[in-house]
Amino acid sequence: MADEQERVAVIFERRDYALTPSPGEVILPVHGRMIHHDPGCLHLTDSHELGRFPDPERLLWRRLIDSAPSDNTAGRVEFARSIGLLNGSGRPLVSPCSCVLRPISSTQAAALRPWPLDEAVAAFDRDRFSETLRGMEAAAEDVRRDFPWEDWPTLPLERYALGQGDSAETKPYCYLMEFGTNALGSIAGGSSMKHLIYARSQDGSWWHDPRYADEEEAWEAVRAGIVAAVTAAREGRIADIDSIDAIRSGPSLVSKTLRVYAPEGSVPVYGTDQVRHFLQRLTGQPASGLERFALRARLKEVVDADERFAGWSYDLVMEFLYWWADPNRTRQIVKIAPGHEGRLWEECRAGGYIAVGWDDVPDLRTYADKEEFLAAFAAAYTDEYNGYKSKISAKTNEVWKLLSLRPGDLVVANKGTSQILGVGRVTGDGYVWREDRADHRHTVDVEWDESYAGRLEEPERSWATVTVKEVPAQLWARIRRAGPTAESTGVTTEAENTVVAQPLDAELRPIADALGRRGQAVLFGPPGTGKTYTALRFAARWLGELSDGLPGVDPYAEPGTPAFGRTLDALTAAGRLTTVTFHPNYGYEDFVEGFRPVKGDSGGLVLDRTDGVFKRVCAAAASDPGHPYLVVVDELNRGNLPRIFGELITLLEKDKRGYSVLLPLSQERFSVPDNVYLIGTMNTADRSIRMLDAAIRRRFAFLELLPDSSPLQGCHVEQLHLADLLDSLNQRIRTHLDREKQIGQAFFLPNGAPVDSAAALASIIRGEILPLLQEYAYDDYSLLAAFLGEALVDPETHTLRDLSDEGLTTALYTELQLKGGAAE
């Protein structure tokens, strides 16, 4: 295999990979479907003579992956056939092996040399983007037609601001910038404060910088600021825009405005973090110390000075930068049901979109932000959802999710809990409010692929009651298995052995981000919220994808399955994963080093210095810098943390990694390598994070896990819906106690599967839930009755009523589902 120093970091489909450069030819397997750069690759198990395919530019890997998205096998087959890229059996090759592109973490990518700009420019196919560039200029021309530059000095506020009636109908300037000109690039998402001034659709009041007395004064300042910014860009004074106070809070809007009215003034990259990222990639130096538009001026200066971009438009440069070094790292995959039992599927398939209901809250783009939409949704649907705040919040999130879908994201259309109707790629503007439809007017433009139609091996029970839901990687793998056949792709299923790395699921991404920033994180929350489960699921997925073909590792194995257990065992055996549990007697000698009784030469026990768990992990990681090593500490807060960590607390800091300290016992120099990470779990019902040592708190990122009823959606015990049970009980606990005393979903998921019988549920209530609530209530049975109802709890005799299992289930249904979260 190539030396680690030969590898370079590349980005494809919002994932980081380590590229092992081509030696000038690619190796063709006899039966496999992947190209190889290393003849010694462990995946080349064919006993026959391996073929070769010339690769003089050393760019065939990129041409292959650019020929079609990773989930479009048919497109890659077409490309491979067109150039004769076939295996020894005459079948087209469809992806690179890990000896070509190996998935890596963002932290590992930062430690590698970026893919050289010269090679990227040589591989970049400008013709692929010609239509895109024409679309950008056409969109800009449309804006200039509707809002001529000469009108701006006197442009009225109603022509500019969002929130005034039906913005989708009147199309004010800010509506076009955020929703109507995706061809120019997106500034969607977040709060409407980026527009500098807007009307709140709920009450018609205006938001603006409070320095101004009213909206008219604010608008005069904002309008003058925009005019001054465009003038500065046209005159080559982009950095001067930083001094215009009135528009300081709207850099993305102003940047997009410059693309429309001063296209030769700057490269159309609208996010400041993205500008900084591209500058670092182009110059090799961190872009620090510059304000927002000074950064944009610097980017233009660097591009103008680079002969490799001579003759390129700034639009083309922008397309190249995102293709070469895209700073975004997420691609969403969501399932959306096209009506009950798929009744709208034919309309959606023919129309090229997916549609959902909740029409009493109209066009999502008319709301200033999610909070305003939540208020509107609650006002419209509180009665329908029996006042359950958690359910209203969950349904709000489902609808609002549509607005976040971007071109390239995937939509799985489902019917019921197991049937896949098709998979679509989001196109065009993404979300569209279709006023002309009779109902289900919230839509997303989609290009459908019906070759994925099929049935899941096992039904996804939560789909029964959820319309819009993220598809985690494990489920996406199941959908792919149920989908394209040999007839639809031209690829026989027995030969399809490519594993495509997928972006981390939404609940796992914050952990990866936290580890990248700090090196260590704590998952904290009430009991039963799946903290240890989440840590191990993250470990299997994150370490598994970066394991470089470690035998027995399946990063997409379903939790609770034998494959998941084998994955954790394999990662543990390889030393990549270490799990420990802290307790009051756990100490420095267990974690770092200390004297331990060992068998002496004479057969008796003698004290000898022994390395602790963390010290051994650091030694292994230092000798294997190409892979991450993860330590999961369960029950972190049960240990005496200052005593356990000792002087290591300093070395855990991200900027202290690699520094060494002298260990007092062994007198050895010790350091924590960059590739060592730590995740702790903490039950806040036992001890609040406020009680932790301050030095510990400063060095860890803290991620809260709250109860999540989504795994219980669609799951019933007799007539009782488990999701409603959990939501209602927790609403009452929050009312009488606090959020840290809630009940987690894991109580109702024994062995990872939802409880499904009255006997099992009654056992959980009597043996687990009730004792915990008794502890919370300090045996105040009036409070217990407020939680569970007097049909279950007798506040006078301080007892749980003697009910049969079925009677207890019925009482829970009546009290917590029919009455809901209202505690009496």
Long-range contacts (C-beta under 8 A, 24 or more apart in sequence): 1-38, 1-40, 1-41, 1-99, 2-37, 2-38, 4-625, 4-626, 7-102, 7-112, 8-112, 8-113, 8-114, 8-115, 8-116, 9-104, 9-108, 9-109, 9-110, 9-112, 9-113, 9-114, 9-115, 10-101, 10-114, 10-115, 11-109, 11-324, 11-325, 11-326, 12-65, 12-70, 12-101, 13-69, 13-70, 13-331, 14-326, 14-328, 14-329, 14-330, 14-331, 14-503, 15-103, 15-329, 15-501, 15-503, 16-103, 16-104, 16-105, 16-106, 16-108, 16-109, 16-329, 17-101, 17-102, 17-103, 17-104, 17-501, 18-101, 18-102, 18-104, 18-108, 18-109, 18-112, 19-61, 19-100, 19-101, 19-115, 20-99, 20-100, 20-101, 20-102, 21-58, 22-55, 22-58, 22-59, 22-60, 22-61, 22-100, 23-58, 24-54, 24-55, 24-56, 24-58, 25-52, 25-53, 25-54, 25-55, 26-52, 26-53, 26-55, 26-60, 26-61, 26-100, 27-51, 27-52, 28-52, 28-53, 28-85, 28-86, 28-87, 28-88, 28-93, 29-87, 29-88, 29-93, 30-87, 30-88, 30-89, 31-87, 31-88, 31-89, 31-495, 32-87, 32-97, 32-495, 32-497, 33-87, 33-91, 33-92, 33-93, 33-94, 33-95, 33-491, 33-495, 33-496, 33-497, 33-498, 34-93, 34-94, 34-95, 34-96, 34-97, 34-100, 34-497, 34-498, 35-60, 35-61, 35-64, 35-85, 35-93, 35-95, 35-96, 35-97, 35-100, 36-97, 36-99, 36-100, 37-61, 37-97, 37-99, 37-100, 38-99, 41-97, 41-98, 41-99, 42-549, 43-97, 43-98, 43-99, 43-549, 46-88, 48-88, 50-88, 51-87, 51-88, 53-84, 53-85, 57-122, 57-123, 58-119, 59-119, 59-122, 59-123, 60-85, 61-96, 61-100, 61-101, 62-123, 63-123, 64-93, 64-94, 64-95, 64-96, 65-95, 65-96, 65-101, 66-123, 66-125, 66-128, 69-408, 69-425, 70-95, 70-500, 71-410, 71-423, 71-480, 71-500, 73-484, 73-489, 73-491, 73-496, 74-451, 74-484, 74-488, 74-489, 74-490, 74-491, 77-489, 77-490, 77-491, 91-491, 91-492, 91-495, 92-490, 92-491, 94-491, 94-498, 95-498, 95-500, 98-548, 98-549, 102-546, 102-548, 103-501, 103-545, 103-546, 104-546, 105-512, 105-516, 105-542, 105-546, 105-628, 106-329, 106-512, 106-516, 107-515, 107-516, 107-628, 107-674, 107-675, 108-546, 108-626, 108-628, 108-675, 111-625, 111-674, 114-281, 114-325, 115-324, 115-325, 117-282, 117-308, 117-324, 118-308, 120-320, 120-323, 120-324, 121-308, 121-320, 124-320, 124-323, 124-324, 126-316, 129-316, 129-319, 132-183, 132-319, 133-313, 133-315, 133-316, 133-319, 135-183, 136-183, 136-184, 136-185, 136-268, 136-315, 137-315, 138-183, 139-181, 139-183, 139-184, 140-181, 140-184, 140-259, 140-260, 140-263, 142-181, 143-173, 143-176, 143-181, 143-260, 144-260, 144-261, 146-171, 146-176, 147-173, 147-176, 149-230, 149-261, 152-223, 152-226, 152-227, 152-230, 153-223, 153-227, 155-223, 157-197, 157-215, 157-216, 157-219, 160-197, 160-219, 160-223, 161-195, 161-197, 161-198, 161-199, 161-219, 162-192, 162-195, 162-198, 162-199, 162-366, 162-368, 163-192, 163-198, 163-199, 163-200, 163-201, 163-204, 163-366, 163-368, 164-199, 166-362, 166-363, 166-366, 167-363, 167-365, 167-366, 168-363, 168-365, 168-366, 168-433, 168-435, 174-198, 174-253, 175-365, 177-253, 177-256, 177-257, 178-365, 179-365, 179-429, 179-431, 180-429, 181-256, 182-407, 182-428, 182-429, 182-430, 184-256, 184-259, 184-260, 184-268, 185-256, 185-259, 185-268, 185-270, 185-318, 186-270, 186-406, 187-252, 187-253, 187-255, 187-256, 187-270, 188-403, 189-403, 189-404, 190-369, 191-368, 191-369, 192-368, 192-369, 193-249, 194-249, 194-250, 194-252, 194-253, 195-250, 195-253, 196-222, 196-246, 196-247, 196-249, 196-250, 196-253, 197-222, 198-368, 200-368, 200-372, 201-366, 201-367, 201-368, 201-372, 201-376, 202-372, 202-375, 202-376, 207-368, 209-246, 209-249, 221-246, 222-246, 222-247, 226-254, 226-257, 229-254, 229-257, 229-258, 230-257, 230-258, 230-261, 230-262, 233-258, 233-261, 233-262, 233-265, 233-266, 234-261, 234-262, 234-264, 234-265, 236-265, 238-265, 238-266, 238-293, 238-294, 238-296, 238-297, 238-300, 239-291, 239-293, 239-294, 239-297, 240-293, 241-292, 241-293, 242-291, 242-292, 242-293, 242-294, 251-292, 251-293, 254-293, 255-296, 263-314, 263-315, 264-314, 265-300, 266-296, 266-297, 266-299, 266-300, 266-314, 267-296, 267-299, 267-300, 267-303, 267-314, 267-317, 267-318, 267-321, 268-314, 268-315, 268-318, 269-296, 269-299, 269-318, 269-321, 271-327, 273-327, 274-327, 275-299, 277-325, 277-327, 278-321, 278-325, 278-327, 281-321, 281-324, 281-325, 282-306, 329-503, 330-503, 330-509, 331-408, 331-409, 331-410, 331-502, 331-503, 332-404, 332-405, 332-406, 332-409, 332-410, 332-470, 332-503, 333-409, 333-410, 333-411, 333-412, 333-470, 333-471, 333-476, 333-502, 334-401, 334-405, 334-409, 334-410, 334-411, 334-412, 334-468, 334-469, 334-470, 334-471, 335-411, 335-412, 335-413, 335-414, 335-463, 335-468, 335-469, 335-471, 336-411, 336-412, 336-413, 336-414, 336-444, 336-467, 336-468, 337-413, 337-414, 337-415, 337-463, 337-467, 337-468, 338-413, 338-415, 338-421, 339-440, 341-415, 341-416, 342-413, 342-414, 342-415, 342-416, 342-419, 342-421, 344-440, 345-413, 345-415, 345-421, 345-422, 348-413, 348-446, 348-448, 349-421, 349-422, 349-448, 349-450, 352-427, 352-445, 352-446, 352-447, 352-448, 353-432, 353-434, 353-443, 353-444, 353-445, 353-446, 354-411, 354-413, 354-424, 354-443, 354-444, 354-446, 355-434, 355-437, 355-440, 355-441, 355-442, 355-443, 356-398, 356-399, 356-402, 356-440, 356-442, 356-443, 356-467, 356-468, 357-439, 357-440, 357-442, 357-467, 358-395, 358-399, 358-442, 359-439, 359-440, 359-441, 359-442, 361-399, 362-433, 362-441, 363-433, 364-399, 364-400, 364-402, 364-403, 364-431, 364-433, 364-442, 365-403, 365-431, 365-433, 370-396, 370-400, 373-399, 373-400, 386-820, 387-820, 387-821, 387-822, 388-724, 388-727, 388-728, 388-731, 388-820, 388-821, 389-731, 389-821, 390-709, 390-727, 390-730, 390-731, 390-821, 391-723, 391-724, 391-727, 394-709, 394-710, 398-466, 398-467, 398-468, 398-469, 399-442, 399-468, 401-468, 401-470, 402-430, 402-431, 402-442, 402-444, 402-468, 403-430, 403-431, 405-430, 405-431, 405-444, 406-430, 410-471, 411-444, 411-446, 412-452, 412-471, 412-479, 413-448, 414-460, 414-463, 416-459, 416-463, 416-464, 417-456, 417-459, 417-460, 417-461, 417-463, 417-464, 417-714, 418-455, 418-456, 418-458, 418-459, 418-460, 419-454, 419-455, 419-456, 420-452, 420-453, 420-454, 420-455, 420-456, 420-479, 420-482, 420-483, 421-450, 421-453, 422-448, 422-449, 422-450, 422-452, 422-453, 423-448, 423-449, 423-452, 423-479, 423-483, 424-448, 424-449, 425-449, 451-483, 451-484, 451-485, 451-488, 451-489, 452-479, 452-480, 452-482, 452-483, 452-484, 453-483, 454-482, 454-483, 455-482, 456-482, 457-481, 457-482, 461-713, 461-714, 461-715, 461-754, 462-710, 462-711, 462-712, 462-713, 462-714, 462-715, 463-714, 464-713, 464-714, 465-713, 465-714, 465-721, 465-723, 466-710, 466-713, 466-714, 469-710, 470-505, 470-506, 472-505, 473-502, 473-504, 473-505, 473-541, 473-555, 473-556, 474-556, 474-557, 474-558, 474-559, 476-502, 477-556, 499-556, 501-545, 502-556, 504-541, 504-542, 505-541, 507-534, 508-534, 508-537, 508-538, 508-541, 508-542, 510-703, 511-535, 511-538, 511-542, 511-679, 511-703, 512-538, 512-542, 514-701, 514-703, 515-677, 515-679, 515-701, 517-654, 517-701, 518-654, 518-699, 518-700, 518-701, 519-652, 519-653, 519-654, 519-657, 519-672, 519-676, 519-677, 519-678, 520-652, 520-677, 520-678, 520-679, 520-680, 520-699, 520-700, 520-701, 521-678, 521-679, 521-680, 521-700, 521-701, 521-702, 521-703, 522-636, 522-679, 522-680, 522-681, 522-682, 522-689, 522-700, 522-701, 522-702, 522-703, 523-679, 523-680, 523-681, 523-682, 523-703, 523-705, 524-681, 524-682, 524-683, 524-684, 524-689, 524-702, 524-703, 524-704, 524-705, 525-683, 525-684, 525-704, 525-705, 525-706, 525-740, 525-744, 526-683, 526-684, 526-685, 526-706, 526-707, 526-739, 526-740, 526-741, 526-742, 526-743, 526-744, 527-683, 527-685, 527-743, 527-744, 527-747, 527-772, 528-707, 528-743, 528-744, 528-745, 528-746, 528-747, 529-705, 529-706, 529-707, 529-708, 529-742, 529-744, 529-745, 529-746, 530-705, 530-708, 530-744, 530-745, 530-746, 531-681, 531-682, 531-683, 531-705, 532-632, 532-634, 532-681, 533-559, 533-746, 534-705, 535-632, 535-634, 535-679, 535-681, 536-568, 536-579, 536-632, 538-679, 539-568, 539-571, 539-577, 539-630, 539-632, 539-679, 540-564, 540-567, 540-568, 540-571, 542-628, 542-630, 543-571, 543-576, 543-577, 543-628, 543-630, 544-571, 546-627, 546-628, 547-571, 547-574, 547-576, 547-627, 548-626, 548-627, 550-574, 550-576, 559-752, 560-751, 560-752, 560-753, 575-617, 575-620, 575-629, 576-627, 576-628, 576-629, 576-630, 577-629, 577-630, 577-632, 578-613, 578-617, 578-629, 578-630, 578-631, 578-632, 579-631, 579-632, 579-633, 579-634, 580-613, 580-631, 580-632, 580-633, 580-634, 581-633, 581-634, 581-635, 582-633, 582-634, 582-635, 582-636, 582-637, 582-638, 582-639, 582-641, 582-644, 583-635, 583-638, 583-639, 584-638, 584-639, 584-640, 586-639, 586-640, 586-644, 587-640, 587-643, 587-644, 588-612, 588-643, 588-644, 588-645, 588-646, 590-644, 591-615, 591-644, 591-645, 591-648, 592-645, 592-646, 592-648, 592-663, 592-670, 593-663, 593-665, 593-666, 594-665, 595-665, 609-665, 609-666, 614-648, 615-670, 617-676, 618-670, 618-671, 618-672, 618-673, 618-676, 621-673, 621-675, 621-676, 622-671, 622-673, 624-675, 625-673, 625-674, 625-675, 626-675, 627-675, 628-675, 628-676, 628-677, 629-673, 629-675, 629-676, 629-677, 630-677, 630-678, 630-679, 631-676, 631-677, 631-678, 631-679, 632-678, 632-679, 632-680, 632-681, 633-678, 633-679, 633-680, 633-681, 634-680, 634-681, 635-681, 635-682, 635-683, 636-680, 636-681, 636-682, 637-682, 637-683, 637-686, 637-687, 637-689, 637-691, 637-692, 638-686, 641-692, 641-693, 641-696, 642-693, 642-695, 642-696, 645-696, 648-672, 649-695, 649-696, 649-699, 652-678, 652-699, 653-699, 684-740, 685-740, 685-741, 685-772, 685-776, 688-740, 706-739, 706-742, 707-742, 707-743, 707-744, 707-745, 708-745, 709-745, 711-745, 711-749, 711-754, 712-745, 712-748, 712-749, 712-754, 715-754, 715-756, 717-755, 717-756, 717-757, 717-758, 717-760, 717-761, 717-809, 718-758, 718-806, 718-809, 718-810, 718-813, 719-810, 719-813, 719-817, 720-761, 720-809, 720-810, 720-812, 720-813, 720-817, 721-817, 722-748, 722-754, 722-755, 724-816, 724-817, 724-820, 725-812, 725-816, 725-817, 727-821, 728-816, 728-817, 728-819, 728-820, 728-821, 729-787, 729-788, 729-816, 730-821, 731-820, 731-821, 731-823, 732-786, 732-787, 732-821, 732-823, 733-776, 733-787, 735-821, 735-823, 736-783, 736-786, 736-787, 736-823, 737-776, 741-776, 743-769, 743-772, 758-805, 758-806, 758-808, 758-809, 759-805, 761-805, 761-808, 761-809, 761-812, 762-805, 762-808, 762-809, 765-808, 765-812, 766-800, 766-808, 770-800, 786-823, 786-824, 787-823, 788-812, 788-815, 788-816, 789-814, 789-815, 789-816, 789-819, 789-824, 791-815
